[in-house]
Amino acid sequence: MAYTYVPEVVEALAGYGLAPTAQTPPSVARAALSDLYRYEIRRLKQRLLRGEFPKDEYSRHVVDLRRRYWLLSVPIAFWTTQT
């Protein structure tokens, strides 16, 4: 099956270094993006534990991270167009 990704999704994924092809199921692209997000959130937690920023700033960092990974909040049904 061939997939036609919405241009905004392709652009957003490229910002993370991801470049799905027409043969890449949206679920696979989303899983890759989710893996990157989980890596970032774990890294953020490690930074907190090392004392790189105060605990009361942690939630702000998490919100910033969620904003950067906004595409994860979009259902994958909207990642592609019907062809």
Backbone as CSV, one residue per row, in Angstrom:
resi,resn,N_x,N_y,N_z,CA_x,CA_y,CA_z,C_x,C_y,C_z
1,MET,0.842,-1.178,0.000,0.000,0.000,0.000,0.888,1.242,0.000
2,ALA,0.487,2.240,-0.760,1.235,3.497,-0.820,0.526,4.547,0.032
3,TYR,1.317,5.334,0.741,0.791,6.374,1.619,1.224,7.730,1.084
4,THR,0.325,8.693,1.127,0.647,10.059,0.752,0.546,10.905,2.017
5,TYR,1.698,11.275,2.548,1.735,12.051,3.786,1.369,13.504,3.510
6,VAL,0.670,14.105,4.451,0.332,15.519,4.389,1.644,16.309,4.459
7,PRO,1.803,17.354,3.628,3.075,18.111,3.613,3.517,18.613,4.978
8,GLU,2.590,19.073,5.817,2.965,19.567,7.151,3.536,18.446,8.013
9,VAL,3.037,17.241,7.820,3.547,16.092,8.576,4.952,15.748,8.099
10,VAL,5.153,15.756,6.788,6.484,15.473,6.232,7.491,16.495,6.748
11,GLU,7.088,17.762,6.758,7.972,18.833,7.237,8.297,18.660,8.720
12,ALA,7.270,18.346,9.510,7.487,18.157,10.950,8.398,16.961,11.207
13,LEU,8.162,15.853,10.514,9.004,14.664,10.702,10.444,14.934,10.279
14,ALA,10.617,15.713,9.220,11.970,16.051,8.765,12.735,16.819,9.845
15,GLY,12.009,17.617,10.612,12.640,18.348,11.712,13.223,17.436,12.779
16,TYR,12.768,16.200,12.826,13.287,15.198,13.756,14.261,14.246,13.070
17,GLY,14.527,14.511,11.789,15.431,13.644,11.046,14.749,12.403,10.486
18,LEU,13.430,12.415,10.426,12.671,11.277,9.911,12.148,11.605,8.515
19,ALA,12.225,10.640,7.614,11.779,10.850,6.241,11.028,9.612,5.755
20,PRO,9.750,9.509,6.109,8.987,8.339,5.673,8.799,8.338,4.157
21,THR,8.792,7.156,3.587,8.543,7.025,2.153,7.068,6.694,1.945
22,ALA,6.681,6.565,0.698,5.298,6.209,0.384,4.949,4.809,0.889
23,GLN,5.954,3.999,1.147,5.724,2.644,1.647,5.773,2.551,3.171
24,THR,6.089,3.647,3.840,6.177,3.654,5.305,4.797,3.855,5.910
25,PRO,4.281,2.856,6.620,2.985,3.043,7.274,3.072,4.158,8.318
26,PRO,2.027,4.966,8.423,2.046,6.034,9.425,2.303,5.524,10.841
27,SER,1.860,4.327,11.146,2.097,3.776,12.489,3.589,3.591,12.756
28,VAL,4.348,3.256,11.728,5.798,3.080,11.883,6.468,4.438,12.089
29,ALA,6.041,5.434,11.321,6.603,6.781,11.470,6.284,7.337,12.857
30,ARG,5.050,7.106,13.318,4.670,7.588,14.639,5.457,6.883,15.733
31,ALA,5.682,5.587,15.575,6.460,4.833,16.566,7.884,5.375,16.655
32,ALA,8.466,5.711,15.511,9.823,6.277,15.509,9.835,7.623,16.223
33,LEU,8.825,8.444,15.955,8.736,9.743,16.612,8.525,9.578,18.115
34,SER,7.692,8.634,18.484,7.444,8.360,19.898,8.714,7.895,20.601
35,ASP,9.515,7.081,19.925,10.802,6.643,20.492,11.706,7.836,20.769
36,LEU,11.744,8.783,19.819,12.563,9.984,20.015,12.060,10.797,21.201
37,TYR,10.747,10.939,21.319,10.170,11.682,22.432,10.519,11.021,23.762
38,ARG,10.370,9.710,23.835,10.682,9.001,25.082,12.162,9.151,25.441
39,TYR,13.034,9.117,24.437,14.452,9.336,24.677,14.662,10.723,25.282
40,GLU,14.018,11.734,24.695,14.165,13.112,25.177,13.627,13.276,26.601
41,ILE,12.497,12.663,26.902,11.910,12.813,28.237,12.782,12.112,29.280
42,ARG,13.359,10.989,28.918,14.285,10.308,29.846,15.541,11.139,30.064
43,ARG,16.036,11.736,28.995,17.219,12.591,29.106,16.921,13.796,29.993
44,LEU,15.716,14.345,29.850,15.316,15.474,30.684,15.284,15.073,32.159
45,LYS,14.744,13.900,32.432,14.696,13.407,33.818,16.113,13.225,34.380
46,GLN,17.014,12.722,33.557,18.410,12.564,34.000,19.043,13.920,34.314
47,ARG,18.740,14.911,33.499,19.259,16.253,33.755,18.740,16.789,35.089
48,LEU,17.464,16.537,35.371,16.887,16.959,36.650,17.613,16.286,37.805
49,LEU,17.816,14.977,37.681,18.467,14.226,38.758,19.921,14.648,38.958
50,ARG,20.572,15.123,37.886,21.952,15.626,38.014,21.992,17.043,38.577
51,GLY,20.822,17.654,38.738,20.773,18.995,39.314,21.051,20.101,38.322
52,GLU,20.842,19.854,37.049,21.113,20.874,36.029,20.095,22.016,36.064
53,PHE,18.945,21.773,36.677,17.946,22.821,36.868,17.111,22.447,38.089
54,PRO,16.480,23.435,38.710,15.683,23.162,39.912,14.437,22.340,39.586
55,LYS,13.976,21.603,40.574,12.827,20.730,40.392,11.579,21.502,39.982
56,ASP,11.428,22.717,40.496,10.229,23.482,40.159,10.211,23.956,38.699
57,GLU,11.304,23.795,37.967,11.354,24.128,36.539,11.080,22.915,35.651
58,TYR,11.025,21.735,36.250,10.860,20.497,35.478,9.592,20.511,34.628
59,SER,8.486,20.922,35.223,7.220,20.902,34.474,7.278,21.828,33.264
60,ARG,7.946,22.954,33.393,8.091,23.859,32.252,8.876,23.195,31.134
61,HIS,9.927,22.469,31.499,10.721,21.754,30.498,9.898,20.659,29.824
62,VAL,9.074,19.974,30.599,8.219,18.923,30.028,7.224,19.530,29.049
63,VAL,6.621,20.644,29.409,5.668,21.317,28.523,6.368,21.761,27.239
64,ASP,7.561,22.314,27.361,8.330,22.714,26.177,8.600,21.519,25.274
65,LEU,8.951,20.405,25.882,9.224,19.190,25.116,7.964,18.696,24.413
66,ARG,6.849,18.724,25.100,5.580,18.303,24.480,5.218,19.207,23.306
67,ARG,5.490,20.478,23.435,5.216,21.407,22.327,6.090,21.093,21.117
68,ARG,7.321,20.710,21.362,8.215,20.358,20.245,7.753,19.087,19.552
69,TYR,7.123,18.195,20.289,6.637,16.936,19.722,5.122,16.981,19.532
70,TRP,4.613,18.097,19.080,3.179,18.312,18.890,2.554,17.286,17.950
71,LEU,3.320,16.778,17.007,2.773,15.836,16.035,2.249,14.564,16.697
72,LEU,2.782,14.213,17.853,2.295,13.030,18.558,0.849,13.203,19.033
73,SER,0.377,14.425,19.128,-1.003,14.660,19.556,-1.989,14.592,18.389
74,VAL,-1.478,14.476,17.175,-2.339,14.383,15.992,-2.576,12.908,15.677
75,PRO,-3.838,12.493,15.600,-4.118,11.079,15.259,-3.503,10.719,13.902
76,ILE,-2.963,9.518,13.787,-2.280,9.144,12.543,-3.234,9.074,11.356
77,ALA,-4.515,9.031,11.594,-5.472,9.072,10.484,-5.360,10.393,9.709
78,PHE,-4.856,11.425,10.353,-4.695,12.734,9.720,-3.296,12.965,9.161
79,TRP,-2.416,11.993,9.268,-1.051,12.127,8.762,-0.977,11.930,7.255
80,THR,-1.949,11.240,6.692,-1.932,10.942,5.263,-3.240,11.411,4.621
81,THR,-3.195,11.505,3.303,-4.400,11.862,2.549,-4.893,10.636,1.815
82,GLN,-6.157,10.621,1.521,-6.738,9.521,0.745,-6.332,9.672,-0.714
83,THR,-5.889,8.590,-1.327,-5.520,8.649,-2.746,-6.341,7.669,-3.541
